[in-house]
Amino acid sequence: MTAIAVTIAGSDSGGGAGIQADLKTFSANRVYGASVITALTAQNTLGVRAIHDVPPDFVQAQIRSVYGDLKVTATKIGMLSRPEIIMAVAEELARLKATAPSGCGPIVLDPVMIAASGDPLLAEEAVQGLIDHLIPLADLITPNLPEAARLLGCDIAGDKDAMELQAKSLLKLGAQAVLLKGGHGAGDASSDLFLSASGHFWLDAPRIDTQNTHGTGCSLSSAIAAGLACGELLETAVRQAKIYITGAISAADQLSIGSGHGPVHHFYQFWETSDE
């Protein structure tokens, strides 16, 4: 059976993040990708110029079309910029879970709030909607340090002890598991913390000196969803996704895309490199 993952997220016209990064990641991890577009962004490697939200009823129509036909084995949720869109997605996924528990597969929620350029992607009034309606539906949430702080209304974690406390608080919001990403932290290692009711573990990788990190969070969460779509256990999918995204960041400078924060190299395992 073909593994199918769906991304419910915004479109990045520059191709480095959002829907485009998700679909590239699915393909790189041998999973068929379908999409539900929640917003159109006018952006490139330098920043976000404009956001056009898709009407909530059309978001719902996309969900019903995709899930009504495809046998989806995992769902990734990314940019949902308005409360109305959050509610539309939450209502549809709750309906799918209630009528057919396997109808949307495991849900990975990446609470996208700020682009790599620093531009906001989530309205302030939408944060509570994520907390109340989407996080309780998620099998895994993957906030970075600033996103975790915003969800909890506290300061950004400055060390591993603070990350552990915040991960425990995030778990209490209702998700089955949390992957708190430490890419925005300091030090020579980029340390992520996985926490669920059954335990926790750290994933450490060398911090890579590159400005080409656009789409890192989107790609990591999509790689996890791809693993789940293929039937991997959550912990295994998280570990494999960390290896994948570390490789994609390490190879990012092989690409020459734009003059700002370029994308990671989603297909580093497949593209041939040249010394020319």
Protein Blocks (a to p, Z undefined) as FASTA:
>chain_A
ZZdddddddddfkopgmjllmmmmmmmnopacddddfbdcdddfkbcfbdcdddfklmmm
mmmmmmmmmccfbdcddddfbfklmmmmmmmmmmmmmmommlnopadddddfbdfkopaf
bdfklmmmmmmmmmmmpmbdcddfklmmmmnopacdfbfklmmmmmmmmmmnopabdcdd
fklmgcjbdcdddddfkbccdddddddddfblghklmmmmmmmmmmmmnopafklmmmmm
mmmmmmmmmmmmmpcgdjbdcdddfklmmmccdfZZ
